[in-house]
Amino acid sequence: MELQTTQSGDWLASSWQRSSNAGLRQIKKPDDINVSNALLKERRYNAQGVIEAVKQCALPLFNQVMSRSESRLILTDSEGVILASWGQEKFREKLMSIALESGTCWQEKWKGTNAIGTALFEQKAVSIIGEQHFIKQHRFISCSASPLFNHLGELVGILDITSEQAKHDVTTQLLVQNMVQLVENYMLTQIPEGSLQINLAHNESVLKSGWQGIVIADENGHVVAHNQVATQLIDQASLVGEHFENLLRQPLQNQFVFEKKSIGKSPSAKKWISAASDLHYGDDKIEQAWQQANKVMGCDISLLILGETGVGKGEFVKALHKHSSRRSEPLVTVNCGALPKDLMESELFGHAPGAFTGANKQGYSGRIRQADKGILFLDEIGEMPLEDQCRLLSVLQDKVVMPVGSAQSHHVDIQVIAATHQDLNLLVSQGKFRQDLYYRLNGLVVALPSLYERQDKLALIHAIHNKYQQNNQLLSSELTSALMNYRWPGNLRELDNLVKVASLIASDTHEIGIEHLPAHFSQPLQGLQPNAKDDEEVSDLKSTLNATLIDTYHTHNGNVSKVSRALGISRNTVYRKLKALGLMKAR
């Protein structure tokens, strides 16, 4: 079949070309790219804010309009992996024949032109009707899909309605877009810092339609988020940081109808931000630290983050800044351990022109003033010299900074976050850290767990592997087990570097094994001996994995290639494990 581009549009012709370039053939059913049950569970955990929003806003509308038709409402994550679907059960069974089901990835490069994959690539709403699908086996369905974005403009998923070809009309795309608007509005009201919702429209009929402008303010009345409709109505690119009362003043008051109400969040609201920031894949300690830290952002309270080197303290701070009311202002990071002691003072506080030998002739504002209106992150605060600690304490108390060699002071509005891998209490007792500064910094103290302690370690390993893997490389089960049991003194930084190097060394193979690790690392991994607790956990894990293998083997009717892809292990490993379980004779 040749696509009639004059009828279909350039974007559809481009999609067909991409499908062809990916090596897909119209008459050949493509392979199914699935995530394991464990990874699907983790993806659902990370997306539970989106799933809840779809259940609250889109599903009732879908049931009302399409409950009697052969249709399914489908939600994917930002990578096109189907998280959940709802609708007629009989039609679901038909869709299983083409693997349009939970856990399967529907990116264009795997499935050819389809509404989910093409909407994902184009970042816009699309409809693919019957014969417009690149793969012949997909042409019995018609689909309409649209991207879902959060309040930061980040893609969080695709919402799709799939129907029998003959029962899918142009109104379905409008229905999907209306659902997306409702879902995005709902997610907007669930951000943790939101306390007040202001709806605005040109008339009453639009005010509660889902197409109204929505502005979210914090408990102090400052705008923390708004939807695109509000941007268009007020004709201002960003309202963040303004007081909501400015919206109610003349002349705006004469142009719009307003509605104000307090926000009551659903129980899943607290999980939403974590999903957006990708800080973890289901670790309770990091989730608790995140929720607590978010509550003090925007308040005049310092935050102290504790954790070993490499646990991700810097990424944690970046995520806090990204989701705070100060996100449009600078995040200035100072590594106190990396600055020479004789430059610490001028680097932090700035200096006047020619203040000392070698000083900048134009002067220097300093990192503290550069962070004005934003966030100052003092990493490795325990390394700061005592003489500079005194000046820093003065700045934190008075919010005034005076550059070296200058008599002029400057007021600053900053939120301070400090981090360290050291025991500051011990440093205080040793006279190496000022006690008064310590108490000023620890308004809220949160501790990030080491990689070895994390509950989501397996998901982290897979996530980092997916970031670096080439040509759909798999991780061998032996390497995965070794990575799970290693102590990781360098934490996330060490894991990231190791997987990156191993992926490059194994670039000409389909599986990354222990033999692909750098020499200095492979020996410690091979020598790992699990302790008694590990033995018990490994035994339980083996039982679970064996059950998963058997279930997957039967699900795919004994197709070893499909079992290999579904579980993310090599075919040789599948053969060996099936033989050990008595499900396959020796080859």
C-alpha positions in Angstrom: 0.0 0.0 0.0 1.2 3.5 -0.8 0.1 6.5 1.3 -1.7 9.2 -0.4 0.1 12.2 1.0 -2.1 14.8 -0.6 -5.0 13.4 1.5 -3.2 12.6 4.7 -0.8 15.5 5.3 2.9 15.9 5.6 3.1 14.6 9.2 1.5 11.3 8.3 3.8 10.8 5.3 6.8 11.6 7.5 5.6 9.0 10.0 5.4 6.4 7.3 8.9 7.3 6.2 10.2 7.0 9.8 8.5 3.6 10.1 10.2 2.4 6.9 13.6 3.8 8.0 13.2 1.8 11.3 13.3 -1.4 9.3 9.6 -2.2 9.7 7.6 -3.9 6.9 3.9 -3.3 6.3 3.1 -7.0 5.8 5.1 -8.3 8.7 3.8 -8.1 12.3 6.5 -6.3 14.4 8.0 -7.8 17.5 6.4 -6.8 20.8 8.6 -4.7 23.1 7.5 -5.3 26.7 8.6 -4.3 30.1 8.7 -6.8 32.9 5.9 -7.0 35.5 8.2 -5.5 38.1 9.1 -2.5 35.9 5.5 -2.0 34.9 4.6 -1.9 38.6 7.3 0.7 39.2 6.2 2.8 36.1 2.6 2.8 37.5 3.9 3.9 40.9 5.7 6.8 39.3 2.7 7.8 37.3 0.0 7.3 39.9 -0.8 11.0 39.9 -1.6 10.8 36.2 -3.5 7.6 36.5 -5.6 9.1 39.3 -6.3 12.2 37.2 -7.5 10.0 34.3 -9.7 8.0 36.5 -11.2 11.1 38.0 -11.7 13.1 34.8 -11.4 11.1 31.6 -12.9 7.7 32.5 -16.3 9.0 33.6 -16.6 10.9 30.3 -15.4 7.9 28.3 -17.9 5.6 30.0 -20.7 8.1 29.4 -20.0 8.5 25.7 -18.5 5.2 24.6 -19.4 2.5 27.0 -21.5 0.6 24.4 -19.0 0.8 21.6 -16.1 -1.5 20.8 -13.5 1.0 22.2 -10.8 1.2 24.9 -9.4 4.2 26.7 -5.6 3.8 26.9 -3.0 5.6 29.0 0.8 5.4 28.4 3.8 6.9 30.1 6.1 9.4 28.5 8.0 6.6 26.7 4.9 5.1 25.1 4.6 2.1 27.5 0.9 1.3 28.1 0.2 1.7 31.8 -3.5 1.0 31.9 -6.6 0.7 29.7 -10.4 0.7 30.3 -13.4 -0.2 28.3 -15.2 -3.1 26.7 -13.6 -6.4 27.8 -14.4 -8.3 24.6 -12.7 -5.6 22.5 -9.6 -5.8 24.8 -9.2 -9.5 23.8 -9.1 -8.4 20.1 -6.5 -5.8 20.9 -4.3 -8.4 22.6 -3.8 -10.0 19.2 -1.6 -7.0 18.3 -0.2 -6.5 21.9 -2.1 -3.3 22.5 -2.1 -4.0 26.2 -0.4 -3.0 29.4 3.4 -3.3 29.5 3.9 -3.0 25.8 5.8 -0.1 24.2 4.0 1.6 21.2 6.7 4.0 20.0 6.8 4.4 16.3 10.1 2.8 15.9 8.6 -0.5 17.2 5.0 -0.4 16.0 5.1 1.9 12.9 2.6 4.7 12.4 0.0 4.6 15.2 -1.8 7.2 17.2 0.2 6.7 20.4 3.6 6.5 18.9 3.0 9.3 16.4 1.5 11.6 19.0 4.5 10.9 21.1 6.9 11.8 18.3 4.9 14.8 17.0 4.0 16.1 20.5 0.5 16.9 19.3 -2.9 15.3 19.0 -3.3 12.9 16.0 -5.8 10.4 14.7 -4.8 7.3 12.7 -7.8 5.8 10.9 -7.6 2.2 9.7 -5.5 2.1 6.5 -3.3 5.0 7.7 -1.6 2.5 10.1 1.8 1.5 8.7 1.4 -2.2 9.8 -1.2 -4.1 7.9 -2.3 -6.1 11.0 -3.2 -2.8 12.8 -5.6 -1.6 10.2 -8.7 -3.1 11.7 -8.6 -0.3 14.4 -8.7 3.5 14.4 -7.1 5.6 17.1 -7.1 9.1 18.4 -4.4 10.2 20.9 -3.1 13.4 22.5 -0.1 14.2 24.7 -0.5 14.9 28.4 1.7 17.6 30.0 2.1 18.7 33.6 2.2 22.2 34.9 5.9 22.5 34.1 5.3 21.7 30.4 6.8 18.2 30.8 5.3 15.3 28.8 3.9 12.8 31.3 2.0 10.5 29.0 -0.3 9.9 26.0 -4.1 9.5 26.3 -5.7 7.4 23.5 -9.1 6.1 22.4 -8.9 3.0 20.2 -12.0 1.7 18.4 -13.1 -0.6 15.6 -12.3 1.2 12.3 -15.9 1.6 11.2 -17.0 2.9 14.6 -14.4 5.7 15.0 -15.4 9.2 13.8 -14.0 12.7 13.8 -15.7 13.5 17.1 -13.4 11.0 18.9 -10.4 13.2 18.5 -12.4 16.1 20.0 -13.4 13.9 22.9 -9.8 12.9 23.6 -8.6 16.6 23.5 -11.4 17.5 25.9 -10.4 14.7 28.3 -6.7 15.8 28.1 -7.8 19.4 29.1 -9.7 18.0 32.1 -6.9 15.7 33.2 -4.3 18.5 32.9 -6.5 20.9 34.9 -7.0 18.3 37.6 -3.2 17.6 37.8 -2.7 21.4 38.1 -4.9 21.5 41.2 -2.9 18.7 42.8 0.5 20.3 43.1 1.6 20.3 46.7 2.3 24.0 47.1 -1.2 24.9 45.8 -3.8 26.2 48.4 -6.1 28.4 46.3 -7.6 28.0 42.8 -8.8 30.9 40.7 -10.9 30.1 37.7 -11.4 32.8 35.0 -13.3 33.0 31.8 -15.1 35.5 29.6 -18.5 34.2 30.7 -20.2 31.9 33.2 -20.9 29.1 30.8 -17.2 28.5 30.2 -16.2 28.9 33.9 -16.7 25.2 34.8 -16.4 23.7 31.3 -12.8 22.5 31.5 -11.7 25.2 29.1 -11.5 27.9 31.7 -8.3 29.6 32.7 -6.9 28.2 36.0 -4.4 29.9 38.3 -3.0 28.2 41.4 -1.7 30.2 44.3 0.1 29.1 47.5 -1.0 29.9 51.0 0.5 33.4 50.8 -1.5 34.2 47.7 1.4 34.0 45.2 0.9 32.3 41.9 2.8 29.0 41.7 1.2 27.6 38.5 -1.4 28.2 35.8 -2.7 26.5 32.7 -2.2 27.6 29.1 -5.7 29.1 28.8 -4.9 31.5 31.7 -1.8 32.6 29.8 -3.9 33.3 26.7 -6.6 35.1 28.5 -4.4 37.4 30.5 -1.9 37.7 27.6 1.1 37.2 29.8 3.7 34.5 29.3 4.1 33.7 33.0 2.1 34.7 36.1 4.3 32.7 38.5 5.4 34.8 41.5 2.6 37.5 41.2 0.0 37.9 43.9 -3.4 36.5 42.8 -5.1 39.7 43.8 -3.5 41.5 40.9 -5.7 39.3 38.7 -8.8 40.7 40.4 -8.0 44.4 39.9 -9.0 46.7 37.2 -9.0 46.5 34.2 -8.9 42.7 34.3 -12.0 42.5 36.6 -14.1 44.0 33.9 -12.9 41.5 31.3 -13.5 38.2 33.1 -15.7 36.2 35.4 -13.8 34.9 38.4 -14.3 32.1 40.8 -12.1 31.4 43.9 -12.0 28.2 46.0 -9.7 26.4 48.3 -8.0 23.3 47.0 -8.6 19.9 48.6 -6.1 17.4 47.2 -6.7 13.7 46.7 -4.6 11.2 48.7 -2.4 10.5 45.6 -1.5 14.2 45.2 1.5 13.8 47.4 3.0 11.3 44.9 2.5 13.5 41.8 5.6 15.7 42.2 7.8 12.7 42.8 6.7 11.2 39.5 7.5 14.4 37.7 11.0 14.8 39.2 12.1 11.2 38.7 14.0 11.2 41.9 13.1 7.6 42.7 11.2 4.5 41.6 9.5 3.6 44.8 11.8 4.3 47.8 9.9 5.4 50.9 12.8 7.3 52.5 13.4 9.5 49.5 9.6 10.0 49.1 9.4 11.1 52.8 12.4 13.4 52.4 10.8 14.9 49.2 7.5 15.6 50.8 9.0 17.2 53.9 11.4 19.3 51.9 8.7 20.6 49.6 6.7 21.9 52.5 9.5 24.3 53.6 10.3 25.5 50.1 9.2 29.1 49.7 9.4 29.7 53.5 12.2 31.4 55.4 13.5 28.0 56.6 16.9 26.6 55.8 17.2 23.0 54.6 20.1 20.7 55.4 20.5 17.5 53.3 22.6 14.7 54.7 23.9 11.7 52.7 27.0 9.9 51.6 29.0 11.1 48.6 27.2 10.2 45.3 23.7 9.6 46.7 22.2 12.4 44.6 22.0 15.4 46.9 22.6 17.7 44.0 19.9 16.2 41.8 17.5 16.4 44.8 18.2 20.1 45.1 17.7 20.6 41.3 14.3 18.9 41.6 13.3 21.0 44.6 14.2 24.2 42.6 12.4 23.0 39.5 9.1 22.5 41.5 9.4 25.5 43.8 7.9 29.0 43.4 11.5 30.2 42.8 11.9 28.0 39.7 12.1 31.0 37.4 14.9 32.5 39.5 18.5 31.2 39.7 19.8 28.1 41.5 23.4 29.0 42.4 25.5 26.1 43.6 28.7 26.5 45.6 30.9 23.5 46.3 32.6 24.5 49.5 35.0 21.6 49.2 36.2 22.6 45.8 37.0 26.2 46.4 40.5 27.2 47.6 40.3 28.6 51.1 41.9 32.0 50.1 39.2 32.5 47.5 36.2 31.3 49.5 35.4 34.7 50.9 35.5 36.7 47.7 33.7 33.9 45.7 30.8 33.9 48.2 30.5 37.5 49.2 32.0 39.2 46.1 34.6 42.0 46.2 35.0 45.6 45.2 37.2 46.6 42.2 40.8 46.1 43.1 40.0 44.9 46.6 43.1 42.7 46.7 46.0 41.5 44.6 44.6 39.7 41.6 41.1 40.9 42.1 38.9 41.7 39.1 39.2 45.3 38.1 35.4 45.6 37.7 34.7 43.9 40.9 32.6 40.7 41.4 29.1 40.4 42.7 29.7 37.0 44.5 27.6 33.8 44.5 25.3 35.0 47.2 24.1 38.1 45.3 23.9 36.0 42.1 21.3 33.8 44.0 19.1 36.8 44.8 15.3 35.9 44.5 16.4 32.3 44.0 18.1 29.4 45.9 21.7 29.2 47.2 22.9 25.6 47.4 26.0 25.2 49.7 27.3 21.8 48.9 29.8 20.1 51.3 29.1 22.9 53.8 31.3 21.0 56.4 34.4 22.0 54.3 33.8 25.8 54.8 36.6 27.5 56.7 35.6 28.8 60.2 36.4 32.5 59.3 33.9 32.4 56.4 31.3 30.6 58.5 30.9 33.7 60.7 30.2 36.0 57.7 27.8 33.5 56.2 25.9 33.4 59.5 25.5 37.1 59.4 24.2 37.0 55.9 21.7 34.3 56.7 20.4 36.2 59.8 20.3 39.7 58.2 19.8 38.9 54.5 22.5 41.5 53.8 25.8 40.9 52.1 28.8 43.3 52.0 31.5 42.6 49.4 35.2 42.3 50.4 36.8 45.8 50.3 33.4 47.6 50.0 31.4 49.7 52.5 28.2 49.2 50.6 25.8 46.5 51.6 23.3 44.7 49.5 20.0 43.2 50.5 19.4 39.6 49.3 16.3 37.4 49.1 17.5 33.8 49.1 16.5 30.4 50.3 19.4 28.5 51.6 19.9 24.7 51.1 23.1 23.1 52.5 24.3 19.6 52.1 27.1 17.4 53.6 28.3 13.9 53.9 29.9 14.7 57.2 28.6 14.6 60.8 28.2 18.3 61.6 27.6 17.6 65.3 31.0 15.9 65.5 32.6 18.9 63.7 30.9 21.2 66.2 32.3 19.2 69.1 35.8 19.3 67.5 35.6 23.1 67.1 35.7 22.8 63.3 32.1 24.1 62.7 30.3 26.9 64.4 27.4 25.8 66.5 25.3 28.9 65.9 25.7 28.4 62.1 24.7 24.7 62.5 21.5 25.6 64.2 20.8 28.3 61.6 21.2 25.8 58.8 19.2 22.9 60.2 15.7 24.3 60.0 14.7 21.0 58.4 17.1 18.1 58.1 16.5 15.3 55.6 18.7 12.3 55.0 19.0 10.5 51.7 19.7 6.8 51.8 22.7 5.1 50.3 22.2 3.2 47.0 22.7 -0.1 48.8 19.9 0.7 51.2 17.4 1.8 48.6 14.2 -0.2 48.0 14.1 0.7 44.3 17.7 -0.4 43.5 16.7 -2.8 40.7 14.6 -0.2 39.0 17.5 2.3 39.2 19.9 -0.3 37.6 17.4 -0.8 34.8 16.8 3.0 34.4 20.6 3.8 34.1 21.1 0.8 31.8 18.3 2.1 29.5 20.0 5.5 29.4 23.3 4.0 28.1 22.5 0.7 26.4 23.2 0.4 22.7 21.4 -1.7 20.1 18.8 -3.0 22.7 21.5 -4.6 24.8 20.3 -6.7 27.7 21.8 -7.0 31.2 22.8 -10.6 32.1 21.1 -12.1 35.1 24.5 -12.7 36.7 25.5 -9.0 36.3 22.2 -7.8 37.6 22.5 -10.0 40.7 26.0 -8.8 41.3 25.0 -5.1 40.9 22.2 -5.7 43.4 24.5 -7.2 46.0 27.5 -4.8 45.7 27.9 -2.2 48.5 28.4 0.8 46.2 30.7 3.1 48.2 30.3 5.7 45.4 26.5 5.3 45.3 24.6 6.5 42.2 27.6 8.2 40.7 29.6 4.9 40.8 26.7 2.9 39.4 26.2 5.4 36.6 29.8 5.5 35.6 30.1 1.7 35.7 27.0 1.0 33.5 28.1 3.7 31.0 31.6 2.1 30.6 30.2 -1.4 30.4 27.7 -0.4 27.7 30.5 1.0 25.6 32.8 -2.1 26.1 29.9 -4.4 25.2 28.8 -2.2 22.2 29.2 -5.1 19.7 27.2 -7.6 21.8 23.6 -8.1 22.7 24.2 -8.7 26.4 26.2 -6.9 29.0 27.9 -9.3 31.4 30.4 -9.2 34.2 33.2 -9.8 31.6 32.4 -6.3 30.2 33.2 -4.5 33.4 36.5 -2.6 33.8 39.2 -4.9 35.4 39.4 -2.9 38.6 35.7 -3.5 39.2 35.0 -7.0 37.9 37.0 -8.8 40.6 35.1 -7.3 43.6 31.8 -8.2 41.9 32.8 -11.7 41.2 33.9 -12.2 44.8 30.7 -11.1 46.4 29.4 -13.5 49.1 25.8 -12.7 50.2 25.2 -12.8 54.0 22.5 -14.9 55.7 19.8 -12.2 55.2 20.8 -12.0 51.5 20.6 -15.8 51.2 17.0 -15.7 52.4 16.1 -12.7 50.1 17.8 -14.4 47.2 15.9 -17.6 47.8 12.6 -15.7 47.9 13.6 -13.8 44.8 14.5 -17.0 42.9 11.1 -18.5 43.7 9.4 -15.3 42.4 11.6 -15.2 39.3 11.0 -18.8 38.5 7.2 -18.3 38.8 7.5 -15.2 36.6 9.6 -17.2 34.0 7.1 -20.0 33.9 4.1 -17.6 33.6 5.8 -15.6 30.8 6.8 -18.9 29.0 3.2 -20.0 28.9 1.9 -16.5 28.1 4.1 -16.5 24.9 3.2 -20.1 24.0 6.8 -21.2 24.5 8.3 -18.6 22.2 11.8 -18.1 23.7 12.6 -14.9 21.8 9.4 -13.3 23.2 10.2 -14.5 26.7 13.7 -13.1 26.4 12.4 -9.7 25.4 9.6 -9.7 28.0 12.0 -10.4 30.9 15.0 -8.5 29.7 17.4 -11.5 29.7 19.3 -13.3 27.0 17.8 -16.3 25.1 20.7 -18.5 26.3 19.7 -17.6 29.9 16.1 -18.4 29.1 17.1 -21.8 27.7 19.3 -22.6 30.7 16.6 -21.7 33.3 13.9 -23.5 31.4 16.0 -26.6 31.2 16.7 -26.3 35.0 13.0 -26.1 35.6 12.3 -29.1 33.5 10.4 -27.2 30.8 12.8 -27.8 28.0 15.0 -30.6 26.9 18.7 -30.1 26.3 19.4 -28.8 22.8 
